[in-house]
């Protein structure tokens, strides 16, 4: 069928959905419709505004090692023009601390030198699509570190993985940690203290991509996808029923576990996807803390609910906005999540914190070791294109701006 006649639906208006929809248009597909259940595009790229300045309720920055992001920005003529942002480590009282004790620096250097040689044996980390996963990558990341005698690096990865709401390394398999935070991204964190930011926020990417997409349906949650007798697909929303030749799902795949054309194994796999419950709070405060601070002592499971990061973004020290990030507190916590955050802010020397906005994310989807060992990604890969449905949700790309672009562009290259 001619590209101009083929009707393609893209479900999900986050970064992956927009990269795919814009990429299809670039390839000559003229009938591309993007469905987004919310009233805004962008997903976890969520910029808000206060007194004429941008702040982030989702992704904060890009890394200099993000080559796919660089390529996209160059193509869309997006400049790095945001505030300079460097990351500093603190204790809960706002005092600067060293991330690695001096007595461990020698071991750290030795482990860091070994790391690229160990990673080089894992071929499954080198491609955008996930297949032929090596058995040790299916283990929790902490066990993978023990096997490879990476004691100091285990702690360092907590600082760069757990702190951003990506989960507990005793639970999340090594596959996810090492695809989200590969060697080059890890080195980028440690060697270059300034990150990519944009004056108009990460939503600059969304605005530029969306301008190239002709048919965007906001507020249209896809409730069902059914096969017709002629092999086309009917998409049902609350408002309409439309026919397409192909469908690409970039939204949370577990939301589509009910589709009638999945077999029982597929339904079980999709229902096995787990998430981190990660929250972002925008506070108006007096005496804004400086820069971007990471509170390392709040990364243990026992400290869930406390601030892991704060981001003041702009050089404002009187009344202004600070963004803080934290996991859900334990279910048996006697304090509400908001009470915990306010107490943390007061310990940091912040005056009079008032909540402005908040967002709770279903963050960093993953499946556990048993599900990986049973062939989760083999199943996902084998289903690509079956019934003219393609899968590109975060569980496929693995959460980061870079990975979403990488996987989306690879999917287009392989199938379109």
C-alpha positions as CSV (number, residue, x, y, z in Angstrom):
1,X,0.0,0.0,0.0
2,X,1.2,3.5,-0.8
3,X,2.5,5.5,2.1
4,X,0.1,8.3,1.3
5,X,-2.9,6.0,1.7
6,X,-1.8,4.0,4.7
7,X,-3.5,5.2,7.9
8,X,-1.3,4.8,11.0
9,X,-2.4,5.5,14.6
10,X,0.2,6.4,17.3
11,X,-1.1,5.9,20.8
12,X,0.6,8.1,23.4
13,X,1.8,11.7,23.1
14,X,5.0,11.5,25.2
15,X,8.4,11.9,23.6
16,X,8.4,8.4,22.0
17,X,5.0,9.0,20.4
18,X,6.0,12.4,19.1
19,X,9.3,11.2,17.7
20,X,7.5,8.3,15.9
21,X,4.7,10.4,14.6
22,X,7.0,13.1,13.3
23,X,9.4,10.5,11.9
24,X,6.5,8.8,10.0
25,X,5.6,12.2,8.5
26,X,9.2,12.7,7.5
27,X,9.2,9.3,5.8
28,X,6.2,10.2,3.6
29,X,3.3,8.8,5.6
30,X,0.5,11.4,5.2
31,X,-2.2,9.8,7.3
32,X,-0.8,9.7,10.9
33,X,-3.0,10.3,13.9
34,X,-1.7,10.8,17.4
35,X,-3.9,9.9,20.3
36,X,-3.1,11.3,23.8
37,X,-5.4,10.7,26.8
38,X,-4.4,13.8,28.6
39,X,-5.0,17.4,27.6
40,X,-1.3,18.1,27.1
41,X,1.5,16.5,25.2
42,X,4.9,15.5,26.5
43,X,4.3,12.8,29.2
44,X,7.3,13.1,31.6
45,X,8.6,16.1,29.7
46,X,6.4,18.5,31.7
47,X,7.4,22.1,32.0
48,X,5.4,24.6,34.1
49,X,5.8,28.4,34.4
50,X,6.1,30.7,37.4
51,X,6.7,34.5,37.1
52,X,7.9,34.1,33.5
53,X,10.4,31.3,34.2
54,X,10.2,27.7,33.3
55,X,10.4,24.8,35.8
56,X,10.3,21.0,35.3
57,X,7.8,18.6,36.9
58,X,9.4,15.7,35.1
59,X,12.7,15.3,33.3
60,X,15.2,17.9,34.5
61,X,18.0,17.8,31.9
62,X,19.9,16.0,29.2
63,X,23.4,14.6,29.4
64,X,26.2,15.6,27.0
65,X,26.6,11.9,26.3
66,X,23.1,11.7,24.8
67,X,24.0,11.5,21.1
68,X,20.5,10.8,19.9
69,X,19.2,13.8,21.7
70,X,22.0,15.9,20.1
71,X,20.9,14.7,16.7
72,X,17.2,15.5,17.3
73,X,18.0,18.9,18.6
74,X,20.2,19.7,15.6
75,X,17.5,18.6,13.2
76,X,14.9,20.7,15.0
77,X,17.2,23.6,15.5
78,X,16.8,23.6,19.3
79,X,19.6,25.3,21.2
80,X,20.9,24.6,24.7
81,X,20.0,28.0,26.2
82,X,18.7,27.2,29.7
83,X,20.2,27.9,33.1
84,X,23.5,26.3,34.0
85,X,22.8,23.3,36.2
86,X,25.4,21.4,38.2
87,X,24.7,18.7,40.7
88,X,26.0,18.9,44.3
89,X,25.7,16.2,47.1
90,X,24.3,17.2,50.5
91,X,23.2,15.6,53.7
92,X,19.7,16.2,55.0
93,X,20.8,19.4,56.8
94,X,22.1,21.0,53.5
95,X,25.8,20.5,54.2
96,X,27.9,19.5,51.3
97,X,29.4,16.0,51.5
98,X,31.7,13.8,49.4
99,X,29.8,11.0,47.5
100,X,32.7,8.5,48.1
101,X,34.7,8.4,51.3
102,X,38.4,9.1,50.8
103,X,39.4,5.6,52.0
104,X,37.3,4.1,49.1
105,X,38.7,6.2,46.3
106,X,41.4,3.7,45.3
107,X,38.9,0.9,45.0
108,X,36.6,3.2,43.0
109,X,39.3,4.0,40.4
110,X,40.1,0.3,40.0
111,X,36.4,-0.6,39.6
112,X,35.8,2.2,37.2
113,X,38.7,1.1,35.0
114,X,37.3,-2.4,34.9
115,X,33.7,-1.4,34.2
116,X,33.9,-0.9,30.4
117,X,35.7,-4.2,29.9
118,X,33.0,-6.1,31.9
119,X,30.2,-4.3,30.0
120,X,31.7,-5.1,26.6
121,X,30.7,-8.7,26.9
122,X,27.0,-7.9,27.0
123,X,25.9,-7.7,23.4
124,X,22.2,-7.2,24.4
125,X,23.1,-3.7,25.7
126,X,24.4,-2.5,22.3
127,X,21.1,-2.5,20.3
128,X,18.0,-0.5,20.7
129,X,15.8,-3.6,20.5
130,X,16.1,-5.9,23.5
131,X,16.8,-9.6,22.7
132,X,19.1,-12.4,23.7
133,X,19.6,-11.0,27.2
134,X,22.5,-12.5,29.0
135,X,21.4,-14.4,32.2
136,X,23.4,-12.2,34.6
137,X,21.7,-9.1,33.4
138,X,18.4,-10.6,34.5
139,X,19.5,-10.6,38.1
140,X,18.9,-7.6,40.5
141,X,21.6,-5.0,39.8
142,X,23.1,-5.3,43.4
143,X,23.7,-9.1,42.7
144,X,25.3,-8.2,39.4
145,X,27.6,-5.9,41.2
146,X,28.5,-8.6,43.7
147,X,29.3,-11.0,40.9
148,X,31.6,-8.5,39.3
149,X,33.1,-7.2,42.6
150,X,31.8,-3.7,42.1
151,X,31.3,-2.7,45.7
152,X,32.0,1.0,45.4
153,X,30.3,1.3,42.0
154,X,27.2,-0.2,43.5
155,X,27.0,2.8,45.8
156,X,27.8,5.2,42.9
157,X,25.0,3.8,40.8
158,X,22.5,4.3,43.6
159,X,23.5,8.0,43.5
160,X,22.7,8.2,39.8
161,X,19.9,5.7,39.5
162,X,17.9,5.5,42.7
163,X,18.1,9.2,43.2
164,X,16.1,10.0,40.1
165,X,13.2,7.7,41.0
166,X,14.3,4.8,39.0
167,X,14.1,2.3,41.8
168,X,15.9,0.1,44.3
169,X,18.9,-1.8,42.9
170,X,18.1,-4.8,45.1
171,X,14.9,-5.2,43.1
172,X,15.5,-3.8,39.6
173,X,17.3,-6.1,37.2
174,X,20.8,-5.1,36.0
175,X,19.4,-4.9,32.4
176,X,17.4,-1.7,33.2
177,X,20.2,0.0,35.2
178,X,22.8,-0.6,32.6
179,X,20.6,0.5,29.7
180,X,19.4,3.7,31.4
181,X,22.8,4.5,33.0
182,X,25.4,3.0,30.6
183,X,29.2,3.6,31.0
184,X,29.2,6.8,28.9
185,X,26.3,8.4,30.8
186,X,27.9,7.5,34.1
187,X,31.1,9.1,33.0
188,X,29.2,12.1,31.8
189,X,27.7,12.6,35.3
190,X,31.1,12.4,36.9
191,X,33.3,14.3,34.4
192,X,31.0,17.1,33.3
193,X,29.1,18.9,36.0
194,X,26.9,21.0,33.7
195,X,23.9,19.4,32.0
196,X,21.7,20.3,29.0
197,X,18.8,22.6,29.9
198,X,16.5,24.8,27.9
199,X,15.2,28.3,28.6
200,X,11.7,27.2,27.7
201,X,12.1,23.8,29.5
202,X,12.2,20.3,28.1
203,X,8.8,21.0,26.6
204,X,10.9,22.8,23.9
205,X,11.4,19.3,22.4
206,X,7.7,18.6,22.5
207,X,6.6,21.9,20.9
208,X,9.1,21.5,18.0
209,X,8.0,17.9,17.3
210,X,4.3,18.6,17.5
211,X,4.5,21.3,14.9
212,X,5.3,18.7,12.4
213,X,2.3,16.4,13.2
214,X,-0.9,17.3,11.4
215,X,-3.5,15.2,13.4
216,X,-3.2,15.2,17.2
217,X,-6.2,14.1,19.3
218,X,-5.8,15.4,22.8
219,X,-8.1,14.1,25.6
220,X,-8.8,11.0,23.6
221,X,-8.0,7.9,25.7
222,X,-7.9,4.8,23.5
223,X,-10.3,2.3,25.3
224,X,-10.0,-0.6,22.8
225,X,-8.3,-1.8,19.7
226,X,-10.1,-4.5,17.7
227,X,-9.3,-6.4,14.5
228,X,-11.6,-6.2,11.5
229,X,-12.3,-9.1,9.2
230,X,-10.1,-7.5,6.5
231,X,-7.1,-7.1,8.8
232,X,-7.4,-3.4,9.6
233,X,-7.7,-2.1,13.2
234,X,-10.5,-0.2,14.8
235,X,-9.6,2.2,17.5
236,X,-12.3,3.1,20.0
237,X,-12.2,6.3,22.2
238,X,-15.0,7.8,24.2
239,X,-15.8,10.1,21.3
240,X,-15.2,8.1,18.1
241,X,-14.3,4.9,16.4
242,X,-11.7,5.1,13.6
243,X,-10.1,2.5,11.3
244,X,-6.4,2.2,10.7
245,X,-4.0,0.0,8.8
246,X,-1.3,0.0,11.6
247,X,-1.1,1.0,15.2
248,X,1.9,1.9,17.3
249,X,1.5,1.8,21.1
250,X,3.9,4.1,22.9
251,X,1.7,4.6,26.0
252,X,2.0,2.3,29.1
253,X,1.6,-1.2,27.6
254,X,-0.1,-2.7,30.7
255,X,-3.1,-0.4,30.0
256,X,-3.7,-2.6,26.9
257,X,-3.4,-6.0,28.5
258,X,-7.2,-6.6,27.8
259,X,-6.9,-6.5,24.0
260,X,-8.6,-9.6,22.6
261,X,-5.9,-10.5,20.1
262,X,-3.3,-11.1,22.8
263,X,-2.8,-14.7,24.0
264,X,-2.9,-15.6,27.7
265,X,0.9,-15.4,28.1
266,X,1.0,-11.8,26.6
267,X,-1.8,-10.7,29.0
268,X,0.1,-12.1,32.0
269,X,3.4,-10.5,30.8
270,X,1.7,-7.0,30.4
271,X,0.1,-7.3,33.8
272,X,3.5,-8.2,35.4
273,X,4.9,-4.7,34.6
274,X,5.9,-2.9,37.8
275,X,6.4,0.8,38.4
276,X,8.1,3.2,40.8
277,X,5.8,5.7,42.5
278,X,7.7,8.9,42.2
279,X,6.5,12.4,43.1
280,X,7.5,15.9,42.0
281,X,6.5,18.9,44.1
282,X,6.7,22.6,43.1
283,X,7.0,24.8,46.2
284,X,7.0,28.6,46.5
285,X,9.5,29.4,49.2
286,X,11.3,32.2,50.9
287,X,15.1,31.7,50.8
288,X,15.4,29.5,47.8
289,X,18.2,26.8,48.1
290,X,21.0,27.1,45.5
291,X,21.3,25.0,42.4
292,X,20.5,21.3,42.1
293,X,21.1,19.3,45.3
294,X,21.1,15.5,45.9
295,X,20.5,14.2,49.4
296,X,22.3,10.9,49.5
297,X,21.2,9.7,52.9
298,X,17.6,9.6,51.7
299,X,18.2,6.9,49.1
300,X,17.8,3.9,51.3
301,X,14.3,2.2,51.3
302,X,13.9,3.2,55.0
303,X,14.0,6.9,54.0
304,X,11.4,6.7,51.2
305,X,9.2,9.7,51.2
306,X,12.1,12.1,51.9
307,X,13.6,14.5,49.3
308,X,16.1,12.8,46.9
309,X,16.7,15.9,44.8
310,X,15.9,19.6,44.8
311,X,16.2,21.8,41.8
312,X,16.1,25.6,42.1
313,X,17.0,26.0,38.4
314,X,17.3,29.9,38.4
315,X,19.5,32.2,40.5
316,X,16.7,33.5,42.8
317,X,17.4,33.6,46.5
318,X,14.4,35.5,47.9
319,X,10.9,34.4,47.1
320,X,10.9,31.8,44.3
321,X,10.2,28.3,43.2
322,X,12.0,25.1,44.1
323,X,11.2,21.7,42.6
324,X,11.6,18.6,44.9
325,X,11.5,14.9,44.0
326,X,10.7,12.0,46.3
327,X,9.3,8.5,46.3
328,X,6.0,7.6,48.0
329,X,6.5,7.2,51.7
330,X,6.0,3.7,53.2
331,X,2.4,2.7,53.6
332,X,2.8,2.6,57.4
333,X,4.2,6.2,57.6
334,X,2.6,8.3,60.3
335,X,3.2,11.4,58.3
336,X,1.7,12.4,54.9
337,X,4.1,12.8,51.9
338,X,3.6,16.5,52.0
339,X,4.4,16.8,55.8
340,X,7.6,14.8,55.2
341,X,8.7,17.1,52.3
342,X,7.9,20.3,54.3
343,X,10.0,19.1,57.2
344,X,12.9,18.3,54.9
345,X,12.7,21.7,53.3
346,X,12.8,23.4,56.7
347,X,15.9,21.4,57.6
348,X,17.5,22.7,54.5
349,X,17.0,26.2,55.6
350,X,14.0,27.0,53.3
351,X,11.5,29.5,54.8
352,X,7.7,29.3,54.5
353,X,7.3,26.5,51.9
354,X,3.9,26.6,50.1
355,X,2.8,23.9,47.7
356,X,2.2,25.3,44.2
357,X,1.8,22.1,42.0
358,X,2.5,18.4,42.4
359,X,2.6,15.5,40.0
360,X,2.7,11.7,40.8
361,X,4.4,9.6,38.1
362,X,4.1,5.9,37.2
363,X,7.9,5.9,36.8
364,X,10.5,3.6,35.3
365,X,8.5,0.4,34.3
366,X,10.3,-2.9,34.7
367,X,9.7,-6.6,35.1
368,X,11.4,-8.7,37.7
369,X,14.0,-11.5,37.3
370,X,11.5,-14.3,37.0
371,X,9.6,-12.6,34.3
372,X,12.8,-11.8,32.3
373,X,13.9,-15.4,32.6
374,X,10.6,-16.6,31.3
375,X,11.2,-14.8,28.0
376,X,9.4,-11.4,28.4
377,X,11.4,-9.5,25.8
378,X,11.5,-12.4,23.4
379,X,7.7,-12.4,23.5
380,X,7.6,-8.6,22.9
381,X,10.0,-8.7,20.0
382,X,8.2,-11.6,18.3
383,X,4.9,-9.7,18.5
384,X,6.2,-6.6,16.7
385,X,4.0,-6.2,13.6
386,X,1.7,-9.1,14.4
387,X,-1.9,-8.0,13.6
388,X,-0.2,-4.7,12.4
389,X,0.4,-3.6,16.0
390,X,3.8,-2.3,17.1
391,X,5.1,-1.8,20.7
392,X,7.1,1.1,21.8
393,X,6.1,1.9,25.4
394,X,8.7,2.8,28.1
395,X,9.0,-0.9,29.0
396,X,10.5,-1.4,25.5
397,X,12.7,1.7,25.3
398,X,13.7,2.0,29.0
399,X,13.3,5.3,30.6
400,X,15.5,8.2,29.6
401,X,15.2,10.9,26.9
402,X,18.0,9.3,25.0
403,X,16.6,5.8,25.1
404,X,13.1,7.0,24.0
405,X,14.6,8.7,20.9
406,X,16.9,5.7,20.2
407,X,14.2,3.1,20.4
408,X,11.7,5.2,18.5
409,X,14.1,5.9,15.6
410,X,15.1,2.2,15.5
411,X,11.5,1.1,15.3
412,X,10.9,3.3,12.4
413,X,14.0,2.1,10.7
414,X,13.2,-1.6,11.1
415,X,9.5,-1.5,10.2
416,X,8.6,1.6,8.3
